[in-house]
C-alpha cells in the first residue's frame, strides 16, 4: 500500500488541504462571519502577559501550555480567515 510520507503533517498543512485553497467552499455570509472573528479583549490581554513572560523566560508549565493553545487557535483562525478572504 503506498504511503504519503512526503505529505506535510503540520496542523497548518492539514487544515490547508482540508480548506482546499482555490476552491470556493464558503458562502458569502459564512466568509463574512469568519472575517469578523477575533479574540476577546481578555484573551488579547492574557496573550500579551504570556508573551512578556515568555520573553523573560519565566513561563510556568501551565502558562507554556496556555500560550501554545493560543498559538494553535490563532493559527487556525488565520487559516480560516485566509480561506474566507480568498473565496
C-alpha positions, 0 to 999 in steps of 0.5 A, a space after each residue: 500500500 503506498 504511503 504519503 510520507 512526503 505529505 506535510 503533517 503540520 496542523 497548518 498543512 492539514 487544515 490547508 488541504 482540508 480548506 482546499 485553497 482555490 476552491 470556493 467552499 464558503 458562502 458569502 455570509 459564512 466568509 463574512 462571519 469568519 472575517 469578523 472573528 477575533 479574540 476577546 479583549 481578555 484573551 488579547 490581554 492574557 496573550 500579551 502577559 504570556 508573551 512578556 513572560 515568555 520573553 523573560 523566560 519565566 513561563 510556568 508549565 501551565 502558562 507554556 501550555 496556555 500560550 501554545 493553545 493560543 498559538 494553535 487557535 490563532 493559527 487556525 483562525 488565520 487559516 480560516 480567515 485566509 480561506 474566507 478572504 480568498 473565496 
